[in-house]
Amino acid sequence: MNNNAKPLFTTGEFAKLCNVRKDTLFYYDEIGLLKPEIIQDNGYRYYSANQLYLFDVISMLKECGTPLKEIRKYITERNPEAFLELLEENDKLLTREMNRLAHIHRQMSNTMALTRQALQLEYNKPYLRESPEEYFIAMPFSTDSDNYESNISATVVRLLNYFHENMAGEEFPLGTIILKDNLCRDSFQEDYYCRRISSPVPDPLLFIKPAGTYALINHKGSYETIAKSYQMLKAYIKESGRSITGNAYEHELLNYLATGQAENYVIEISIQVE
């Protein structure tokens, strides 16, 4: 049906223009969200050109996560103030979602860089490096042998929940920290589980890795064999005339996310020295 003053579209034509199924339009009519402009006595239904814009707004709001009930309220009670309020609310939602996606993208990009780096490294050979100050969110870990595995799970879950709630963290892998006193006693069990962040935050979980000279080794192998790399690194520090002045940091470069074989894990170990 055509009208020079006011173009109208059948349900099929309107559905095609909106790139949806006719069932969607029937459902929107049923719930009072978008009713045809005209329903003739013979049951034929027609939509107007203006309703194309209205459908576009409905789709946009739906994409933003606005419940259909709220969209229907806006449709039935349209006024400039309510329209502006609805757009402002959805603008905030979109901003949060964009920030969330940007954070995920940053994590993926950094993890890709770590993975490429891990594939090009020289493994199991100690060396020295000057490192800038770095920042971590670190969860204390209990090494209670009776509940060791469950403590790992609980600590990791708390750490992951923190990052999820705060949209923090610069990469997917987690790290661990071994305090200097334990390191010097050849106790290589983790004291903290951590993940790197880009800048310091006012949080009691903030852990600062000081800038300075570090002795490093890129351990290739399972966690069960990592003590050997620690002993090799400590021997290198002693032979180099250096002394341990700070903690040990384990940074996973390749882990179970990248390989199913533990012997191919790559973990960077760094110990502050002078």
C-alpha positions as CSV (number, residue, x, y, z in Angstrom):
1,M,0.0,0.0,0.0
2,N,1.4,3.4,-1.0
3,N,0.4,6.9,-0.1
4,N,2.2,9.9,-1.5
5,A,1.7,11.9,1.7
6,K,2.7,9.2,4.1
7,P,4.6,6.1,2.8
8,L,3.4,2.9,4.4
9,F,5.0,-0.5,4.5
10,T,3.5,-4.0,4.9
11,T,4.8,-6.1,7.8
12,G,7.0,-8.0,5.4
13,E,8.4,-4.9,3.8
14,F,9.0,-3.2,7.1
15,A,10.7,-6.3,8.5
16,K,13.0,-6.5,5.5
17,L,13.9,-2.8,5.9
18,C,14.7,-3.4,9.6
19,N,16.6,-6.6,8.8
20,V,14.5,-8.6,11.2
21,R,12.0,-11.5,11.0
22,K,8.3,-10.7,10.9
23,D,7.9,-12.6,14.1
24,T,9.9,-9.9,15.9
25,L,7.4,-7.2,14.7
26,F,4.5,-9.4,15.8
27,Y,6.1,-9.8,19.3
28,Y,6.8,-6.1,19.6
29,D,3.1,-5.4,18.7
30,E,2.0,-8.0,21.2
31,I,3.9,-6.4,24.1
32,G,2.9,-2.9,23.1
33,L,6.5,-1.9,22.1
34,L,5.9,-1.1,18.5
35,K,2.4,-1.3,17.0
36,P,1.6,-0.9,13.3
37,E,0.6,2.7,12.3
38,I,-2.5,1.3,10.7
39,I,-4.4,-2.0,11.1
40,Q,-7.2,-2.2,8.5
41,D,-10.5,-4.0,9.0
42,N,-9.3,-6.9,6.9
43,G,-6.3,-7.4,9.3
44,Y,-3.7,-5.9,7.0
45,R,-1.0,-4.1,9.0
46,Y,1.1,-1.1,7.9
47,Y,4.1,0.7,9.3
48,S,5.1,4.3,8.6
49,A,8.5,5.7,7.6
50,N,8.7,7.4,11.0
51,Q,8.6,4.0,12.7
52,L,11.8,3.1,10.9
53,Y,13.6,5.7,13.1
54,L,11.7,4.4,16.2
55,F,12.7,0.8,15.5
56,D,16.3,2.0,15.1
57,V,16.2,3.6,18.5
58,I,14.6,0.5,20.0
59,S,17.3,-1.7,18.5
60,M,20.0,0.7,19.8
61,L,18.6,0.7,23.4
62,K,18.2,-3.1,23.3
63,E,21.9,-3.4,22.2
64,C,22.8,-1.3,25.2
65,G,21.1,-3.8,27.4
66,T,18.0,-1.7,28.2
67,P,15.1,-4.0,29.2
68,L,12.2,-4.1,26.8
69,K,9.9,-3.0,29.6
70,E,11.9,0.2,30.0
71,I,11.9,0.8,26.3
72,R,8.1,0.3,26.1
73,K,7.7,2.9,28.9
74,Y,9.8,5.4,26.9
75,I,7.7,4.7,23.8
76,T,4.4,5.2,25.5
77,E,5.4,8.2,27.5
78,R,7.7,10.0,25.1
79,N,8.8,13.5,26.0
80,P,12.2,15.3,25.5
81,E,13.2,15.1,29.2
82,A,12.6,11.4,29.4
83,F,14.3,10.8,26.1
84,L,17.4,12.7,27.3
85,E,17.5,10.9,30.6
86,L,17.2,7.5,28.8
87,L,20.1,8.4,26.4
88,E,22.3,9.6,29.3
89,E,21.7,6.4,31.2
90,N,22.7,4.3,28.1
91,D,25.6,6.6,27.4
92,K,27.0,5.6,30.9
93,L,26.4,2.0,30.2
94,L,28.1,2.2,26.8
95,T,31.1,4.0,28.4
96,R,31.5,1.3,31.0
97,E,31.2,-1.4,28.3
98,M,33.8,0.4,26.1
99,N,36.1,0.6,29.1
100,R,35.6,-3.1,29.8
101,L,36.3,-4.1,26.2
102,A,39.4,-1.7,26.1
103,H,40.7,-3.4,29.2
104,I,40.2,-6.9,27.7
105,H,41.9,-5.7,24.5
106,R,44.9,-4.3,26.5
107,Q,45.2,-7.6,28.4
108,M,45.1,-9.6,25.1
109,S,47.7,-7.4,23.5
110,N,50.1,-7.6,26.4
111,T,49.6,-11.3,26.7
112,M,50.4,-11.7,23.0
113,A,53.6,-9.7,23.5
114,L,54.5,-11.9,26.4
115,T,53.9,-15.0,24.4
116,R,56.0,-13.8,21.4
117,Q,58.8,-12.8,23.9
118,A,58.7,-16.2,25.5
119,L,59.3,-17.9,22.2
120,Q,62.4,-15.9,21.5
121,L,64.1,-16.1,24.9
122,E,67.2,-18.0,25.9
123,Y,66.2,-20.4,28.6
124,N,67.8,-21.5,31.8
125,K,70.7,-19.1,31.6
126,P,71.1,-16.4,34.3
127,Y,71.7,-12.7,33.4
128,L,71.5,-9.2,34.9
129,R,69.0,-6.5,34.0
130,E,68.1,-3.0,35.2
131,S,64.4,-2.9,35.8
132,P,62.0,0.0,36.4
133,E,59.6,0.2,39.4
134,E,56.7,-2.1,38.8
135,Y,53.3,-2.4,40.5
136,F,51.2,-5.5,41.5
137,I,48.1,-6.4,43.3
138,A,49.2,-9.2,45.6
139,M,47.2,-11.6,47.7
140,P,49.0,-13.2,50.6
141,F,49.2,-16.9,50.4
142,S,49.2,-19.5,53.2
143,T,51.6,-22.4,52.7
144,D,49.8,-24.6,55.2
145,S,50.8,-28.0,53.8
146,D,47.5,-29.6,55.0
147,N,45.5,-27.3,52.8
148,Y,48.0,-26.3,50.2
149,E,46.0,-27.0,47.0
150,S,42.8,-25.5,48.4
151,N,44.7,-22.5,49.5
152,I,46.0,-22.0,46.0
153,S,42.5,-22.2,44.6
154,A,41.0,-19.8,47.2
155,T,43.9,-17.2,46.7
156,V,43.7,-17.3,42.9
157,V,39.9,-16.9,43.0
158,R,40.1,-13.9,45.3
159,L,42.7,-12.4,43.1
160,L,40.7,-12.9,39.9
161,N,37.6,-11.6,41.5
162,Y,39.5,-8.4,42.5
163,F,40.6,-7.8,38.9
164,H,37.1,-8.5,37.5
165,E,35.5,-6.1,39.9
166,N,38.0,-3.4,39.4
167,M,38.8,-4.0,35.7
168,A,42.5,-4.0,36.6
169,G,45.4,-6.0,35.5
170,E,47.6,-5.7,32.4
171,E,47.8,-9.4,31.3
172,F,46.2,-12.7,31.8
173,P,48.9,-14.7,33.5
174,L,49.4,-14.5,37.3
175,G,52.7,-14.2,39.1
176,T,54.0,-15.0,42.5
177,I,56.3,-13.3,45.0
178,I,58.8,-15.0,47.4
179,L,60.0,-12.8,50.2
180,K,63.7,-12.3,50.7
181,D,63.9,-14.1,54.1
182,N,62.4,-17.3,52.6
183,L,64.4,-17.0,49.5
184,C,67.7,-16.9,51.4
185,R,66.6,-20.0,53.4
186,D,66.1,-21.8,50.1
187,S,62.3,-21.9,50.7
188,F,60.9,-21.4,47.2
189,Q,57.2,-21.6,48.1
190,E,55.2,-18.5,47.1
191,D,54.3,-15.9,49.7
192,Y,51.9,-14.0,47.4
193,Y,50.0,-14.5,44.2
194,C,49.9,-11.3,42.1
195,R,49.2,-9.7,38.8
196,R,50.8,-6.7,37.3
197,I,49.0,-3.3,37.1
198,S,50.1,-0.3,35.0
199,S,50.3,2.3,37.8
200,P,50.0,2.4,41.6
201,V,46.6,2.5,43.2
202,P,45.6,3.4,46.8
203,D,44.9,-0.1,47.9
204,P,46.3,-2.2,50.8
205,L,46.9,-5.0,48.2
206,L,49.3,-2.8,46.3
207,F,52.8,-4.4,46.1
208,I,55.7,-2.3,44.7
209,K,58.6,-4.0,43.0
210,P,61.5,-1.5,43.4
211,A,63.5,-0.2,40.5
212,G,67.1,-1.5,40.4
213,T,69.3,-4.3,39.4
214,Y,67.9,-7.8,39.1
215,A,69.3,-11.2,38.4
216,L,67.1,-13.2,36.1
217,I,66.6,-16.6,34.6
218,N,64.0,-17.8,32.2
219,H,63.0,-21.1,33.7
220,K,61.7,-23.6,31.1
221,G,59.9,-26.5,32.6
222,S,57.3,-27.5,35.1
223,Y,56.7,-25.9,38.5
224,E,58.1,-29.0,40.1
225,T,61.5,-28.3,38.6
226,I,61.7,-24.6,39.3
227,A,63.8,-25.0,42.5
228,K,66.7,-26.1,40.3
229,S,66.5,-22.7,38.4
230,Y,66.4,-20.9,41.7
231,Q,69.6,-22.7,42.9
232,M,71.2,-21.9,39.5
233,L,70.3,-18.2,39.8
234,K,71.5,-17.9,43.4
235,A,74.8,-19.5,42.5
236,Y,75.1,-17.0,39.6
237,I,74.5,-14.1,42.0
238,K,77.2,-15.4,44.4
239,E,79.7,-16.0,41.6
240,S,79.0,-12.5,40.2
241,G,80.0,-11.0,43.5
242,R,76.4,-9.8,44.1
243,S,74.2,-10.2,47.1
244,I,70.4,-10.6,47.3
245,T,68.7,-7.4,48.6
246,G,65.1,-8.0,47.8
247,N,62.3,-10.5,46.9
248,A,62.0,-13.0,44.1
249,Y,59.3,-12.5,41.5
250,E,57.9,-15.2,39.2
251,H,56.3,-14.0,36.0
252,E,54.6,-16.6,33.8
253,L,55.4,-16.0,30.1
254,L,54.1,-19.4,28.9
255,N,51.7,-21.4,31.1
256,Y,48.8,-23.7,30.7
257,L,46.9,-21.1,28.6
258,A,49.5,-21.5,25.9
259,T,50.6,-25.1,26.2
260,G,49.3,-28.4,27.6
261,Q,52.7,-29.7,28.3
262,A,54.2,-28.5,31.6
263,E,57.8,-29.1,30.4
264,N,57.2,-26.2,27.9
265,Y,56.2,-23.7,30.5
266,V,58.3,-20.5,30.6
267,I,58.6,-18.6,33.9
268,E,60.8,-15.5,34.3
269,I,62.4,-15.4,37.8
270,S,63.9,-12.1,38.9
271,I,65.7,-11.4,42.2
272,Q,66.8,-8.0,43.3
273,V,70.5,-7.7,43.9
274,E,73.3,-5.2,44.4
